[in-house]
Amino acid sequence: MQRAVAQDQVLDRAYSLSPTEFEVLCKVVLGESLSFASLSVTPQSHDGGIDIEGRLDHDWVAADFGVQAKRNATDNTVGSDRVHRFAGALLDSDYQIGTFITTSSFTGPAVETAERLPVKLVSGRDLSAAMVDRELGVVSTDHGDEFELHDGFWQTLERSDEAIPASEVPLSPNFERMRAVLAAMRETDGTAASLRSWVNQGTLYAGELSDRHTYINANSATALGWARKEPPVGSRDVQRWGVTAAGAEYLDAELGSPRERELRCAAIRSVEVVELVYEQLRAEGKLSMDAIDSFLREETTLSGASVDRRGSTVRSWLTELPDVSMERSGHEKYYVYSPA
């Protein structure tokens, strides 16, 4: 299809996304358009009208950057009042500059208002043109002047909020290392190579993170709802991860603080397979390690060595909960439910 048709189809797909998916789409486009030292969605608990935040680092200029990303029907134009409110949100949260992205367009007064403020406006047409130019959501044909939709790009966006099946329960019991990988997602482009390099150079785990452990920890964070898989960009069919709003909130909580523990426990309880075992433990009051593994074997698609490896992670995550403890009796391990 011709460029104009490709832009129309990209805009239609963007409008069909959920609000969260659209925010991730805008984050991907921004990441490919500008040089950021960091870029992530904001925690929902205190976004204050800012959906994406970053640190712009370009040549000799650096500034904190806020974005509002809104899906609007084409006839629902954005007026000057919303631009004023966005500028106020930037000021309240100490951002120096900002961008308002919409799938529709802006009124004349809105454009005039933005020109007097440190605000850039991006209409749906601007967004779709930038995506086609950078081959985000589309791929060019051999001739270079024809395009087709990149199904893998859109499928990754649209299924990234789905719960990970029990058979894909990750293997990482180390929350501190997982947190380091999560922080790396906020500071890099989210590829495994970038995550590994950032963690190995600037954290307590310098030199310890292998390729395998990068994937294990990134997938663990995804299972907990702190990260999500993001679509490939351009012709680079490389897996990438980004921080979710829940993940940003977790990173903002001081490690070891009551708030961090609260968020960690809530995330653990949100993992389907952990919740299955937790409910069984509540019903029984006490389960042996073998009983938990047997339950996983019966109630999930896990089997054999997968139960041994992943069951260890499930049991480790269980003991993070305040009402679950582990006891020993001889050579046996038991997990005990003890409500406060």
N, C-alpha and C positions, 0 to 999 in steps of 0.2 A: 504494500500500500504506500501511497505517496506520503510525504512528510505531514501535510495538513491533516490527512485522515488519521495518521498515527497519533498526532497530538490530540485529536478529538477522542480517540479510543483510550489513550492514556488518561485523559481527564475524566472520562466516564468511569474507568476502573478506580481512579483515586477517590472519586465521589462515593463509590460503592463500598469503600472500606469503612470499618468501624472507626470511631474517634481515636482509639489507641493505635490502631494500625496506620491511620493517616499521620499521626504524630511520628511514628517510626519512619514512614515514607519520607516525610519532610526532613527528618534527621539524616537519612541516607543521602538525599539530594544536597543538603547543606554540606555534608562531609565531603562530597565529591566536588563541590563548587568553591569552597574556601579552605584556607589553611587554619586549622584549629589545633590548639594545644590540648583541648578537651572538648567533648560534646556528649550530652546525654539528655534523656527525658528527665523532667523534674519530679520529685516526690509528690504524689497527689495530695498528701496531707498539708503541704504548704507551698503549692505552686503559685498561688496568688495571681492567677491569670497567665502565668508563664509556663508553656508546655515543654519547651526545650531550652537548655542553657548551655553555654560554652565559653571558652576563653579563646578569643580571636588573636592569632599571632601571625602577623604578616609583615615581613621586612622589619621596619623600625616602629611599627604600630602594634600595640597590644591593648585589648579591651575586653571586659566582661560583656557577654552577649546574651540577650533573651529573645525567645521566639514564641509567638502565639500562632497555632496552626488550627484552622477551623474549616470543617466541611460545610459549605453552604450551597444551596440550590442556586442555579444560574441567575434566577430572578431575585434572589435574596442578597442584594448588594450591601456592602459594608459601609456604614456612614461615619461621619466625623466623630460622633459621640463614642463609638467603639475604639477609634484610633486614640482619642483622648484618654479613655480608660486604660488602654494598653500602655500608653506613655506613662501614666500614673503608676501602673504596676511595675514598670521598669525602674522608675525612680524609687519606689518603696522598697524594692529588692536590691538596690545598688547596682543595677546594670547600666553601663554607659550608652549602649546602643541596642537597637532591636529591629526585628523583622516581623511583620504581620503577613501570614500566608493564608490565602483562602482559595477555595475551588471556584468561587464566583468572581466578582470584580468590586471595585471601589467607586463610590460617588465622587463627583467633582470636589465638593467640600472636604471629603476625606483625604483626597490627594493633596489639596492645598494645606490641610492641617499637618499632614506628614512632612511636607516640605519645610515646615517651621520647627520640626522636632527631629531628634536623632532616631527617626523611624523610617525603615524601608518597607514599601508595600510590594507584595508579590501576588498577582492575580492568578486565577486558574490557568489562563493562557500563558502567563510567564512561567508558571511551574511546569506545564506540559511541554513547552518549548525547550526549557532547560533539560528536561528528562530525555527528550528525543535527541537533542544535541549531544548529550553525554551517554546516550544509549543505556539509560536506566529504565527498565521496564519494557524496552524494545531492543531488537537486534537488527542491524542492517544486513541486507542481502549482499550477494557477491558484487553487485553493481554499485552499491554504496548509496544509491538515491531511493531505494525502496526499503521499507521496514516491515517487521512483523512483531507481534507481541512476544515478550520473553516470558513464557508460561512459568518457568521456574522461579523467576523474580516475584511474580504475584502470588504464586502458591505458597512461597515461604512467608510472605507477609500475612496471608490469610489464615494459615494454620499455625502460626507461631504462638497463639494464645491457647492452643489445645493442650490438655493435660498429657504428660508423658505416660504411656502405658506402663503397667507394672513390670512388663518384661524389659523395660528400658530404664529401670531404676539405676541411677549412677552409683559409682563405687567410692566416692570420697567421704570419709568420716571426719576430715580435718577442716573445720570451719574457718580457722585462721588463714590457712592456705587458700581456701576457696574465696575468702574475702579479698585476698591479695589479687587473685585472678579477676574478681569482679571489679576491683579498683582499676585494673589494667584495661578492662573493657571501656571504662569511662575516659581513659587517657590515651587510647590508641584507636586504630581503625577496626579493632575487634577480630582480626585474623589470628589463627593459632600462633603463627610465627611472631606476630607483634605482641601478643599476650605473654608468650614465653620469654621474649627478649626483655620486656618491661619488668616482669617479676624477677627475672634472673639478674637484673642489673640494679634494681633500686629498692629491694625489700629484704626482709629477714630471710627469705627463701632464695637468696641469690645463688645461682648455680645449681639449684636443686630441682627445678621444674623441667621435666622431660616432655617430649611431644605427647606421649601417652597421658601423662598426668595433667597436661594442659587441657586435653579433651575431657578427661574425667572430671576435673574441677569445673570447667565451663558447663558441662552437661548437668552436674550436680546443682549448680546455681540456677540452671534453667528449670530443673525439676522443682526447685523450691520457689519458683516464680520471681526470682531476682534478676534473671537474664532471659534473653530470648534470642533465637536464631534470626539473623537479619539476611535479607536477600543479597545475592552476589551483585557486583556492579560491573558494568561494561562486559568485556569478554573474559573477565577473570572469574571463573567458576570456582571460587574459594569460599569455604565456610567462614562465616563471621558471626560474632555475637555482640549484643548490645545490652546495656543495663535497662531494666524496666523501671517504672515509677516506684514499685515496691523495693527494687534493688537499690535505687538511689536513696530511698528513705533509710534502708538498712545501713548503707555506707555512711550516711550522715550521723548515725547513732554511734557514740563512742564505744569502742570495743570493751566489753566487760561491764558496761553500764546496765542498769535495770531496763532501759528502753531497748538496748541491743538484745538482751536476753528475751524480752517480750516479743520482739519482731522475729527473732530466730525460732522461738517456740511456735509462733503462729505459722511461720513458713513450713516448719516440719509437719505440723498438723494438717497442712494443705496438701501434702503428698499422698496420693490415693492409697498406695500400698502400706505406708506407715499408719494411716488412719485405720485401715482394715485390721492390722495387728493390734493397734491401740484399743480398738473397740473390743476385740477378743480378749485382750488383757484385762480390760475393765470388767468384762463379764466373768472371767475366771478368777481374777484377783492375783494370780501367779502363774507364770508360764516358764518352762525350761527353755534353754537354747534350742534343744532338739524339737520341742513342741512348736516353737516359732518357725523353725525351718520347715517342719512338716506342714504347718498352716500355709506358709508361702507356697509350698509345692502343690498343695491342694487348691488354693484359692487364686493363684496367678498362673501365668504361663512359664514361670521360672522352673528350671529343672537342673538336676545334677550339680555340676560345679558352679553354675550360675546362682543356685540357692546358697551355696557355701560362701561365695564372694559377696553377693549382694545382700544376703541375709545378715552378714556381719555389719554392713552399713546401716541397714534398717534397725538392727539392735542398738548400734551406737547412737543413731539419731533418737531412738526411743528414750535413752537415758539422759538426753538433753532436756526432756520434759520434766517439769518440777514434781509431778506426781508419779514418776516412774524411777525405780532404782534397781540396781543389779546386786544380787547376793550370791555367795558361793556356799555350797554344801558338799564337802569333799571335792571331787573333780567336776561336779556339776555347777553350771551357772543358771541362776533363776532371775527372772525379771518380775518385779513386784509392783502392783498398782497400789499407791498409798495416797488417797485424796487428802487434801489439806483440811 
